[in-house]
């Protein structure tokens, strides 16, 4: 097992390919970009498509927002976002 990191785009919804069975740990800022950390099995194998939604504080969110991952801040706390894992990418 090893903890790996993915850089997130600042978009409402994105899909990442993580090793099968990975456990998402958190999302935090590192430098100027949000990063997602997950505990992953290092053995080669299948990858799962995982869908990450980012909602800004004060913005509307769907009734089924997904599974909460973490809250992160940008621009010294001027912008606050909340990351959730959702079941399907929009239209998927």
Order of alpha helices (4+ residues) and beta strands (2+ residues): beta-beta-beta-beta-beta-beta-beta
